[in-house]
Amino acid sequence: MDWKRSARGVVSKRLSLGNTLDRLEQIVQSLEREELELEEALRLFDEGMELIRAAERQISESEGRLKQVLVDRRGRQRHVDVEPPEQ
């Protein structure tokens, strides 16, 4: 497993994008419940923000590596970068 230390010094394992999104969903559900103590809610919020930043980095890195295989007129394959859609 790939471990990483965040800017706040929290050691965590590097999650896949799917696992990151799953954990974010769990955090949202926990925060929506009104039973949490303030300290726990703040800890979950902080964890969620770190996960969002990690997911954004993963997506950005993936976009940078994304290649599309095109076949030219002579049937040769070539790789070109695919630009992310404009927002």
Contacts in CASP RR format, 6 or more apart in sequence:
PFRMAT RR
TARGET T0000
AUTHOR 0000-0000-0000
METHOD contacts of the structure
MODEL  1
MDWKRSARGVVSKRLSLGNTLDRLEQIVQSLEREELELEEALRLFDEGME
LIRAAERQISESEGRLKQVLVDRRGRQRHVDVEPPEQ
1 13 0 8 1.000
1 14 0 8 1.000
2 13 0 8 1.000
2 14 0 8 1.000
3 11 0 8 1.000
3 12 0 8 1.000
3 13 0 8 1.000
3 14 0 8 1.000
4 11 0 8 1.000
4 12 0 8 1.000
4 13 0 8 1.000
4 14 0 8 1.000
5 11 0 8 1.000
6 12 0 8 1.000
6 50 0 8 1.000
8 46 0 8 1.000
8 50 0 8 1.000
10 50 0 8 1.000
12 50 0 8 1.000
14 54 0 8 1.000
15 23 0 8 1.000
15 51 0 8 1.000
15 54 0 8 1.000
17 55 0 8 1.000
17 58 0 8 1.000
17 59 0 8 1.000
17 62 0 8 1.000
20 51 0 8 1.000
20 54 0 8 1.000
20 55 0 8 1.000
20 58 0 8 1.000
21 55 0 8 1.000
23 47 0 8 1.000
23 48 0 8 1.000
23 51 0 8 1.000
24 48 0 8 1.000
24 51 0 8 1.000
24 52 0 8 1.000
24 55 0 8 1.000
27 44 0 8 1.000
27 45 0 8 1.000
27 47 0 8 1.000
27 48 0 8 1.000
27 51 0 8 1.000
30 36 0 8 1.000
30 44 0 8 1.000
31 41 0 8 1.000
31 44 0 8 1.000
31 45 0 8 1.000
36 44 0 8 1.000
63 82 0 8 1.000
63 84 0 8 1.000
64 81 0 8 1.000
66 81 0 8 1.000
66 82 0 8 1.000
67 79 0 8 1.000
67 80 0 8 1.000
67 81 0 8 1.000
67 82 0 8 1.000
68 79 0 8 1.000
68 80 0 8 1.000
68 81 0 8 1.000
68 82 0 8 1.000
69 77 0 8 1.000
69 78 0 8 1.000
69 79 0 8 1.000
70 77 0 8 1.000
70 78 0 8 1.000
70 79 0 8 1.000
70 80 0 8 1.000
71 77 0 8 1.000
71 78 0 8 1.000
72 78 0 8 1.000
END
